[in-house]
Amino acid sequence: MLAATSVSARRALLALLLRERPPAERWAALLEGMTGAAPVASLLPPQAIAVRAAGCPCCTAGVAFRTAVARLLRNAADPDLLLIETAAQDHPAALVDQLRDAPLAARLQLESVIGIADAAPGPAAAAAPPALLAVSDLLLLYGSSAAGLDAQVSRLAAAPPFSRRVAAAGAGLPLRATAAAVAAGGDWDGAAQDGADLQRRRWPSDRVFDRAALRDALGRLRSGGALRQARAAFRTGRAWYAWCADSEGERWQETDWRRDSRIEWRAAPQQAAAIDAGLNRALVPMGVGHPIDRSEPR
């Protein structure tokens, strides 16, 4: 999935991705509007391109989006890869939820989300909306210049809730492979480098936590002194939440993060088993495609 505030940036990135297509693979593209679509049209056959209406997929546009995807898959004879573009303001996290839920999850597996942001100086939020930062596995800076680029990359890579890969558009990265590696947890696997007491765990995006049981588990672990300082993102039956805890208390808020559930904490290594057990008890057996339960109380 490609998400950006700029139509021209999305189309330029789409053309770059299409040039990575192996000769033996069949790809298709679902566009949001036809403005500036000429570069895409020159790289794909007509039956492999479809257009959908703009709009938030968690609202009235949801049915139209699912219908457009199903029609394109049929017309393009089930392509090997489907490229879907969306505007950053159209709630891209909701698009991720649609792709992972029934009925689309039976036919598609979301590989990664690539965001495109203007390389503007200043705070990370000035260059990309927080929702775009949170949902992106790979974030490309469009229209970047050498001046101040390293600082901008660092700011955007470290923006909450967790990191993503950031690079200048046109830097020569293999875009699909780079984004897929991050989406698969390549940024998180392996031992944490920032001190021996920094621990990390992650669960794939199809694992769902019971929110009440999760709050209880985290509360017990904190009161027992096992979690002195921590930050996390969890998928629950109601929504995705970012959570952090420190000496001043704990804070919860809904998040557009969708890559996986994960937690990073500082604790003595011998406490890791208790933390693992407490969190795993809060998991519920909800598989890929389980719809987010909007009826679960906050």
C-alpha positions in Angstrom: 0.0 0.0 0.0 1.2 3.5 -0.9 0.1 6.5 1.2 0.9 10.2 0.7 -0.6 13.6 0.8 0.6 14.4 -2.7 -0.9 12.7 -5.8 2.2 13.5 -7.8 4.5 11.8 -5.2 2.3 8.7 -5.1 2.3 8.4 -8.9 6.1 8.8 -9.1 6.6 6.2 -6.4 4.2 3.8 -8.1 6.1 4.1 -11.3 9.4 3.4 -9.5 7.8 0.3 -7.9 6.5 -1.0 -11.2 10.0 -0.8 -12.6 11.0 -3.4 -10.0 8.5 -5.9 -11.3 10.2 -9.2 -12.3 9.4 -10.2 -15.9 7.6 -13.4 -14.8 5.3 -11.7 -12.4 1.9 -10.1 -13.1 1.2 -6.9 -11.1 -1.9 -4.7 -10.8 -2.6 -1.2 -9.4 -5.6 0.3 -7.7 -5.4 4.1 -8.1 -7.2 6.8 -6.2 -8.3 9.0 -9.1 -6.8 9.2 -12.6 -4.9 12.5 -12.2 -1.3 12.0 -13.3 -1.8 8.3 -14.1 0.1 8.3 -17.4 3.3 6.9 -16.0 1.4 4.0 -14.5 -0.7 3.4 -17.6 2.5 3.0 -19.6 3.7 0.2 -17.4 0.6 -2.0 -16.9 -2.0 -3.4 -19.3 -5.4 -1.7 -19.0 -7.1 -4.7 -17.3 -4.5 -4.5 -14.5 -5.4 -0.9 -13.5 -8.6 0.2 -11.7 -9.7 3.5 -10.1 -11.5 3.9 -6.8 -13.2 6.9 -5.3 -11.5 8.8 -2.6 -12.8 8.6 1.0 -12.2 7.0 4.4 -12.5 3.2 4.0 -13.9 2.8 7.5 -16.9 4.9 6.5 -19.1 4.9 3.4 -16.2 4.3 1.1 -15.5 0.9 2.7 -18.0 -1.1 0.5 -16.8 0.7 -2.6 -13.2 -0.1 -1.8 -13.8 -3.8 -1.2 -15.8 -4.0 -4.5 -13.1 -2.3 -6.4 -10.4 -4.7 -5.1 -12.5 -7.7 -5.9 -13.2 -6.5 -9.4 -9.6 -5.7 -10.1 -8.4 -9.1 -8.9 -10.9 -10.7 -11.2 -10.1 -8.6 -14.2 -6.3 -9.0 -13.7 -6.6 -12.7 -13.2 -5.4 -12.8 -9.6 -2.1 -10.9 -10.0 1.0 -11.8 -8.0 1.1 -8.3 -6.5 -1.5 -5.6 -6.0 -0.3 -2.0 -5.5 -3.0 0.1 -3.7 -2.6 3.8 -3.3 -4.4 6.1 -0.9 -4.3 9.7 0.4 -2.8 10.1 3.8 -5.8 12.1 5.0 -8.1 9.1 4.1 -7.1 7.2 7.3 -4.7 4.6 5.8 -4.8 2.5 9.0 -8.4 1.8 8.3 -7.4 0.6 4.8 -5.0 -1.8 6.5 -7.8 -3.1 8.7 -10.0 -3.6 5.6 -7.3 -5.6 3.9 -6.7 -7.8 6.9 -10.3 -8.5 7.6 -12.9 -10.7 5.8 -13.5 -11.0 2.9 -10.3 -9.5 1.5 -8.0 -11.4 3.9 -9.0 -14.6 2.2 -7.4 -13.4 -1.1 -4.8 -10.9 -0.1 -1.9 -10.7 2.4 -0.7 -7.2 3.1 3.1 -7.1 2.5 4.0 -3.6 3.6 2.9 0.1 3.7 5.1 2.7 2.0 4.5 6.3 3.0 5.6 9.4 1.0 6.3 12.7 2.9 7.5 16.1 1.9 11.1 16.7 2.9 10.3 19.9 4.8 12.5 21.1 7.6 11.3 21.2 11.2 9.4 18.8 13.4 8.4 15.4 12.1 4.7 16.2 12.2 5.3 19.1 9.8 6.7 16.8 7.1 4.1 14.0 7.5 0.8 13.6 9.4 1.2 11.4 12.5 -1.2 8.9 11.0 1.1 8.5 8.0 4.2 8.1 10.2 2.5 5.5 12.4 1.3 3.3 9.6 4.4 3.4 7.3 7.0 0.6 7.3 9.1 2.6 4.8 8.8 6.4 4.6 10.3 8.1 1.5 11.1 11.8 1.5 9.9 13.4 -1.7 11.6 16.6 -3.0 14.5 16.2 -0.6 17.7 18.1 -0.8 21.0 17.4 0.8 20.7 20.3 3.2 19.4 19.0 6.5 18.4 15.7 5.1 20.2 13.6 7.7 18.5 15.4 10.6 15.1 15.1 8.9 15.6 11.3 8.4 16.5 10.9 12.1 13.5 12.9 13.3 11.0 11.0 11.1 12.6 7.6 11.8 12.3 8.1 15.6 8.7 9.5 15.6 6.3 7.6 17.9 5.0 5.1 18.5 7.9 3.0 17.0 10.5 3.4 14.3 10.3 3.0 10.6 12.8 3.0 7.8 13.3 6.5 6.2 15.1 7.4 3.0 15.1 10.0 0.3 13.0 9.1 -2.7 15.3 8.2 -5.6 18.0 7.0 -3.3 18.2 3.7 -5.2 16.7 1.4 -2.5 15.0 -1.8 -3.6 11.7 -0.4 -2.4 9.6 -3.5 -2.2 12.2 -5.6 -0.5 13.2 -2.9 2.0 9.6 -2.2 3.0 8.7 -5.9 3.3 11.8 -6.5 5.6 10.7 -3.8 8.0 7.0 -5.0 7.9 8.2 -8.5 8.8 9.9 -7.2 11.9 13.4 -6.8 10.6 13.8 -3.5 12.5 12.9 -5.3 15.8 14.4 -8.7 15.6 17.6 -9.5 17.5 18.8 -8.2 20.8 18.3 -4.6 21.9 21.5 -2.6 21.7 20.7 0.0 24.3 21.9 -1.7 27.5 21.5 -5.3 28.8 18.3 -4.5 30.7 16.3 -3.4 27.6 14.0 -6.2 26.6 11.8 -6.5 23.5 8.9 -8.7 22.4 6.6 -8.7 19.4 3.5 -10.6 18.2 2.2 -10.7 14.6 -0.6 -8.4 13.6 -3.2 -11.2 13.6 -2.7 -11.8 17.3 -5.3 -9.9 19.4 -5.2 -9.0 23.1 -8.2 -8.8 25.4 -8.0 -5.2 26.5 -9.3 -5.8 30.0 -7.0 -8.7 30.6 -4.1 -6.7 29.1 -4.7 -3.7 31.4 -4.9 -6.1 34.3 -1.7 -7.9 33.3 0.2 -4.6 32.8 -1.1 -3.2 36.1 0.0 -6.3 38.0 3.5 -6.3 36.4 3.9 -2.6 37.2 2.7 -2.9 40.8 5.1 -5.8 41.2 8.0 -3.7 40.0 8.6 -5.8 36.8 8.0 -2.8 34.4 9.9 0.3 35.5 9.9 1.9 32.1 8.1 0.6 29.0 6.4 1.5 25.7 4.2 -0.7 23.6 1.6 -1.0 20.8 -1.2 -3.6 21.2 -4.0 -4.8 18.9 -7.1 -5.4 21.0 -10.6 -6.4 20.0 -11.7 -2.7 19.9 -8.8 -0.9 18.4 -5.0 -0.5 18.3 -3.5 1.2 21.3 -0.1 2.8 22.1 0.8 2.5 25.8 3.8 3.9 27.8 4.8 3.8 31.4 7.4 5.6 33.5 7.8 7.1 36.9 4.9 9.4 36.3 2.4 6.7 35.6 0.9 5.0 32.5 -0.8 6.4 29.4 -3.1 4.8 26.8 -4.2 6.3 23.5 -5.5 4.9 20.2 -2.9 4.7 17.5 -2.6 4.2 13.7 0.3 1.8 14.2 -0.6 -1.5 12.4 2.7 -3.4 11.9 2.5 -5.7 14.9 1.9 -5.8 18.6 5.2 -5.1 20.5 6.6 -4.0 23.8 10.0 -2.6 24.8 10.8 -2.3 28.5 13.6 -1.9 31.0 13.7 -4.6 33.7 16.1 -7.1 35.2 16.6 -10.0 32.8 15.3 -12.5 35.3 11.9 -10.8 35.2 11.4 -11.4 31.5 9.7 -14.8 32.0 7.1 -13.2 34.3 6.4 -10.4 31.8 6.1 -12.9 28.9 3.7 -15.1 30.9 1.5 -12.2 32.0 1.2 -10.7 28.5 0.6 -14.0 26.7 -2.3 -14.8 29.1 -4.0 -11.7 27.8 -4.0 -13.0 24.2 -7.2 -14.3 22.7 -7.6 -16.8 19.9 -8.6 -14.4 17.1 -7.0 -15.1 13.8 -6.2 -13.2 10.6 -9.2 -11.3 9.3 -11.0 -11.0 12.6 -12.9 -7.7 12.5 -12.1 -5.0 15.1 -14.9 -5.2 17.7 -16.3 -1.7 18.0 -18.6 -2.8 20.8 -15.8 -3.5 23.3 -15.9 -0.9 26.1 -13.0 1.5 26.4 
